[in-house]
Amino acid sequence: MTLTRQAADWSNVRTVFLDRDGVLNRKAPEGEYVARWEDFEILDGVMAALGRLRGAGLRTIVVTNQRGIALGRYALRDVESIHAKFQELLAASGAQIDAVYICPHDHGECNCRKPLPGLFEQAAAEYPGISAAESVMIGDSRVDMEFGKRLGIRTILIEGERENSAPSKEKAREIADLRCSSLREAVNAILGPA
C-alpha cells in the first residue's frame, strides 16, 4: 500500500465507487473483452472485501465503461447477465453491490463514459445522499483516477497485474491518492485491517 497524497483519513467515506474489470474480476488482455459469465474471473479476496463494505454499512456502486457494446462485441443484456450472476454469488456469501451503472458508448458519444461525470450523476440521482466529499473511487486505470479527481472524489488505484495493466498506468499512479495491490488491501485502508 502506497499513500501518494494526503488521503489517510477515510473515516467519512459513505459511498465506494468501483470500476469492474481489473478491480472485481480479472481484466481481459488489451483489445479483448469480458463478454460472458465464463470469462468473468473474480479476483482473490473480492467477495470478502465486498462483504466487509456491506458490514460497515457503506454504499457500494460499480461504474463501468463497456465499450465492447458500442463496438458490437457483445450486448447490454450480456453485461447485465454477468452482473446478475455475480450478485447471486455475492448474496450467497453475505455481500452485495448496491447498484451498477454502465456506459455502453464509444469515445465522444456521451456524458457517461468515464472520466466524464455521467455515471456519478446517475448514481447521485438514484441515491440523493451521495456526495463526492464522502466517496472514494477504486479503479485500475488513469480514466478511473481522472473520474474521481474531476468530481472531487478521493481515489485508490489498484495496481493489479502488470501484464494486463492499462497503457496509461503511470499517469494513474501520479494522480491517485493511494495505491494498493488489490481490492482487499484498499478496503483494509478504508476500514482498517480485518
Rosetta blueprint (number, residue, H / E / L):
1 M L
2 T E
3 L E
4 T L
5 R L
6 Q L
7 A L
8 A L
9 D L
10 W L
11 S L
12 N L
13 V L
14 R L
15 T E
16 V E
17 F E
18 L E
19 D L
20 R L
21 D E
22 G L
23 V L
24 L L
25 N E
26 R L
27 K L
28 A L
29 P L
30 E L
31 G L
32 E L
33 Y L
34 V L
35 A L
36 R L
37 W H
38 E H
39 D H
40 F L
41 E L
42 I E
43 L L
44 D L
45 G L
46 V H
47 M H
48 A H
49 A H
50 L H
51 G H
52 R H
53 L H
54 R H
55 G H
56 A L
57 G L
58 L L
59 R E
60 T E
61 I E
62 V E
63 V E
64 T E
65 N E
66 Q L
67 R H
68 G H
69 I H
70 A H
71 L L
72 G L
73 R L
74 Y L
75 A L
76 L H
77 R H
78 D H
79 V H
80 E H
81 S H
82 I H
83 H H
84 A H
85 K H
86 F H
87 Q H
88 E H
89 L H
90 L H
91 A H
92 A H
93 S L
94 G L
95 A L
96 Q L
97 I L
98 D L
99 A E
100 V E
101 Y E
102 I E
103 C E
104 P L
105 H L
106 D L
107 H L
108 G L
109 E L
110 C L
111 N L
112 C L
113 R L
114 K L
115 P L
116 L L
117 P L
118 G H
119 L H
120 F H
121 E H
122 Q H
123 A H
124 A H
125 A H
126 E H
127 Y L
128 P L
129 G L
130 I L
131 S L
132 A H
133 A H
134 E H
135 S E
136 V E
137 M E
138 I E
139 G E
140 D L
141 S L
142 R H
143 V H
144 D H
145 M H
146 E H
147 F H
148 G H
149 K H
150 R H
151 L H
152 G L
153 I L
154 R E
155 T E
156 I E
157 L E
158 I E
159 E L
160 G L
161 E L
162 R L
163 E L
164 N L
165 S L
166 A L
167 P L
168 S L
169 K H
170 E H
171 K H
172 A H
173 R H
174 E H
175 I H
176 A L
177 D L
178 L E
179 R E
180 C E
181 S L
182 S L
183 L H
184 R H
185 E H
186 A H
187 V H
188 N H
189 A H
190 I H
191 L H
192 G L
193 P L
194 A L
